[in-house]
Amino acid sequence: MAEHLQPSTAYVMPYMWVGDNWEMVVLHYGPAPAKSVAMHFRDRVKEKDVRNNPHFNKDTGIEPYFTGFELNYPEIDPSASFENRMFNWKPELNAQQQYYEVDIDSWDGDPKDVYFKELLAIEKAVDGRWAVSLLLAREPDGKILMYCKDPNFPPGAPPAPQFCGNQYGQHQGGAHLPLEFPERSEDRAMALFVCTFVALLLFSLYGVFAAWCMGTQDLLQPR
């Protein structure tokens, strides 16, 4: 049931800081495989700097300045290893404050025309450690699927229900069977309705089957 109530897609997380580069990893969100995943990863800091440059050519657009790139995967499964979904990115301007935006298009069998957007912030905290804030939302309705923020993340971002530090390298958004009961109240109400409907339907079918069996036994009795 949860597999129908939660969407499945992918998102980007920082994995390891090596030299002056990030090793980024593409992780899976949701209970079902995400197919035909297309991700447009953009460095918002570099993009802002390019657009503010007086020599920026609006006719050519932002693409020639390599502020991001495309990632494509035929399928990402919840249980699959992420080692083949890692890439390097070097923040050229300000490594202490990095902001990324990821436009995500994927398909999990849901006929609705939806896509996803991720906002990823990485900053050097006052304690010298890296801190992450991540928001993953479904578009066009803006439903927040995942929001996490490390406790040492610099002030300014609203509080989050979970820490990003616990997510590194881990699948999010529910798993395969056994199915889990949804956490959101709206989804719980829908799940309860479906469970009740299925239980009543099975009970009715059982009653019809029992009546048929009893009628069959009466016909088999000798007259």
N, C-alpha and C positions, 0 to 999 in steps of 0.2 A: 504493500500500500504506500509506503513512504517513497518507493521508487516512482510513483506517479505524482506525488505531491511536491517533490523537490526537483529542481532542474539539475542538469549535469553539464559541467563545462570545465575550463582550466583557468589557471592564474599563475602569476610569476612571483617568486620569492627570492630574496638574496640568500645565498647558501654559504659562501666563504669569500673573505676579502684576502686577495693574494697580490702582494706588491701594491700596485695602484689600480687594480682591476677587481671587479666583482665577478664571481662565478654565480650566475643566476640559474635558477632551476624552474621548470614549468611543472606545476603540480596539478592534481585532479581534484575537482570539487563535485560532490553529488554521488548518488547511489548507482548510477548507470554509466556505461561507457559513453564518452563524448566523441563523436565522429566528425570528420571534416573540420578540424579545428584550425582556424586562421586567426592569428594574433598580430596586431600592429603595435609594437613596442616603441614608445616615444620618450625621449629625454626632454622633459618640460623646461628644465633650466637652460639647456643648450638651445632649445627652440625659441625661448623668450629672448635670449641674447642675440640670436640671429635676426629675429624680427625687429629688434630695437636698433640694429646696425643701420646707419644711414645709407650704406651701400647695398642694402638688401633689395634684391630684384623681385618684386611682387609677381612679375609675369612668369618667372621660372618656378615660383613656389618654394616650399621649404625642403623638398625632396633632395635637391643636389647637395645640401649641406650635411647630410647624413646625421640627422638628429634621432634616427630610429631605424627600424628595419622590420621585415615581415618574418613570422614564424608559422610554419604549416605542419600539421600532423594528421595523417589519415585517421588515426584513432588513439585515444588516451583512455586506458582502463584504470579503475580504482586500485586494482591489485598489482599493476605493472610497475616495474622498477623505473625510477626517474633518471637513472644515470645516463641514458641516451637522450635526455631532454634538458641538457645543460648548455649554457652559452656564456661567453665573456662579454662584459661591457665596462668600458673605461669612462668614468665621469671626468670630462676634460676641464670643466670650469671650477666647480666648487664641490670637492669630495666630501666636505663636512656637512653639506646640506644638499641632498639629492631628491628630486621629485620626478616620478615617472607616471605615465598614463598608458594603459593598455586597452585597446579596442579588441574585443574578442567576439568571434562568430563561431558557433559550433552547433551541432545537432545531436539530440539524444532521443529522437523519435517523437518528440512533442510537435504536433502540427502547428502550434502557434509561432508566429514570426517574431522571435525575440533574439536579442543579442546582449552582450555583457560589457561592462566597463570596470576597469580596475584603476584605483588611485593608490600608488605606492610611494611612501616617503621613507627615506633612510637618512638619519642624522647622527652625528657624533655627540653623544651626551656629555654632560659636565664630568661624569665619572670616567670618561675616556673610552667607554664601550659604545659599540654601535647600537642604535635603537631604531625600531621599525614600526610604522603605522600603515595598515593596509585596509582598504575598503573595496569590496567586490559587490557590484549591484547589477540587477537585471534591468534591461531597457526594453521598451520605452516606459514601463510603469515605475521604474526607480526603486523596486523592491531590493532592500539590502540583504544579501545572502551571507556575507561574512564581514565582520569588522573586528579588527584586533589592533592592539597598541601595546608596545612594551612599557613596563612601569617606569623605566628611566627615560622615556621619550620626552624631549623638551616640552614645556607647557605651551598651551595654545590649542591643541587638538582636543576634542571632546573625549570624555572617558569611554572606554570600550569594554564589552563584556568578557573579553578573553585576551591573553597575552600572545603576541606574535612569536615570541621566543619559543613557545611550545609547539609551533607549527612547522618548524624547519624540517623539510623532507618528509612531511606527513600528509596523508590524504585527509581531506576535510569534507564535511557535508553528508555524513552517513555512509554506510557500507553496504555490501551485498547482503543476501540473506544470512541470518534471520532478520526480518524487517523490524525496524524500530518504530515505536509510536511517536508521531510528530511532536515537536516541542511547542510550536506556535499554537495559540488558542484556536485560531481560525482553522488550522489544519487538523487539530485534535477534534474539533466539532465535525468536520467533514469525515475524518476517519471513523468517528463514533457512529455517524449516520450510515456510512457504508457497511461497517461491521454489523449494525443492527439490521440493515436491509438484507444482507447476506444471510444472517442467522434466521430471520423470518422466512426467507425464501427456502432455505434448506429445511426448516421445520415444516413448512407447507408441503414441500416435495416428499418429505418423510411421511407425513400424514396421508398423502395420496397413495404412496407406495404401500403403507401399512393397510389402508382400506382395501387396496387391490389384492394384497396377499390374503386378507381375511375373506374376501369374496371368492377368491380362487379356492381356498380351503373348503368353503361351503359347497362349491360345485363338485368337489372331489368326494364329499361324503356320500355313502350309499343311501339311496332312497328306499 
